[in-house]
Amino acid sequence: KELAELDAIDPTLYGMIDTVVASRGSVFAGTWFSTFSGFIIRLRGYYGMSKFFTYYSWLDRKFFMHRWMDVGSGSWYAREYPVGWTSIDGDEFVDNDTEEPRNSDVLFPRDEMEHVKAIA
C-alpha cells in the first residue's frame, strides 16, 4: 500500500481502475444486466481476448458470450455483442464469428487457455 502510494489515488478513480484490472484478467465472470460488466467485456474484446474466457454469473446465461449473436437478436442492454469490437479497424463489415468454435459446455483446461491467449 505504501510502496504503490495507494492512499494518494483519488477515490473517484477506483471504478475506472477496477474496470481496467478486471478487463485484463485471464477469465472474467460478469453480471447479466450490468453496464459495468458490459464495459469490462467490451474492453476484453478490444484487447483481443477470447470470448471463451468470459462468463456471466447467472447460470442460465453463463455461456452467452461463447457464441455469436447479432445485435437485436437478444436484449439490447443486458449483454455485449462481439460486432462492437470485431474488426473495428478494418474496412469490411463483420457479421459472423471469426473465432474457432468449441464445446462451450466445458470450461477450458489451463494449458488450452494459455494457448488460445497466446494466439490472441
N, C-alpha and C positions, 0 to 999 in steps of 0.2 A: 504494500500500500504506500509506504513512504518512498520506496525506490521509484515507483511509477508516478508519484505525486498525484495519486487519485483524488486526494482531497482538493486539489486545485481545479478539477474538472467541473465545469458549470453543470449543475444538476439538470438543467433543461436539455442537455445533450445526451442524457442517459438513454433515452429511447432510440436515438439515431445510432449510438454505439452498440446497443443491443441488437439492432437490425443488422448492422454490418457483421458483427461477430456471429450471429445465428446464420446469416446467409453463407458464410464461409465454412460451416461445419461439414463433416463428412456426410451426415444424414440429418434431415430436418423433418420434424413432425409438427405440423401446424394445426390450427383450429379452423374448422369449417365456418364460414361466415365472417371470419376475422380479416379486416383490411390490413392489419399489422402482419399476420401470417401471409396474406396475399402479396404484400410488398416484398417480404423475405423470399418467397417463392419466385417472384419476378426477378429479383436480384440474382438468385441462383441460376435462373435461365440466362441472364445477361453474362454471367461468368462462365457459361458453357457447361454447367454441372448436369449430370444425367438426371432425367426425371425419375429414374428408378431409385433415387435416394431421397425422394420427397414423399411424405405420407401425411394423412390427416388423422387426427386423434379420434374422430368419430368413426367407429368401426364400420358402419355402412358405407363410408366414403374413404376408407383407409387407402385404397389403391387408385383413387380417382385420377391422380396426376400421372399414372403409369400408362395411360392410353390417350391418344389424340382425341380432342373434342373440338368441333368448330364453335366459334362464338355464336351464341344464340341457341345452341343445341341443349344447353343446360341453363343454370342460373347465371344471370349477368354479373352478379356481385359476390356470390358465395365462393368462387374459386378463380384461379388464374387460367389463362389459355396460352399454350405454347406459341401460337401465332404472334403473340406480343413480343417475343424475343427471338424467334427462329428466322435467321437470315435477314435481320432488320437492316443490315448494312449493304445488302445486295440489291440488284435491280429486278429480281424475279419474285413473284408472289408465291409464297409457300402455303399450300393448302392441305398438306399431309405430313405425317411424321417422317423424320429422316433418321431417327434412332432405331436400331435393330430391335425387333420385338423379343420379348422374353416371357416366361411364365411368371406373371405378377402376383400369383397366389403364394409365392415363396419369397422369403427375404434373401438378400444377397449374401453369399458366403464372403467373408472378409477379403480373401485373395482375389475373388472375382470383382469385388467392389474397387479394390486398388487398381486392377487392370483397366476397368472402364473409366475411372477417374484419370488415369494416365493418358488415355486416348482423348478425353475431353480437354 
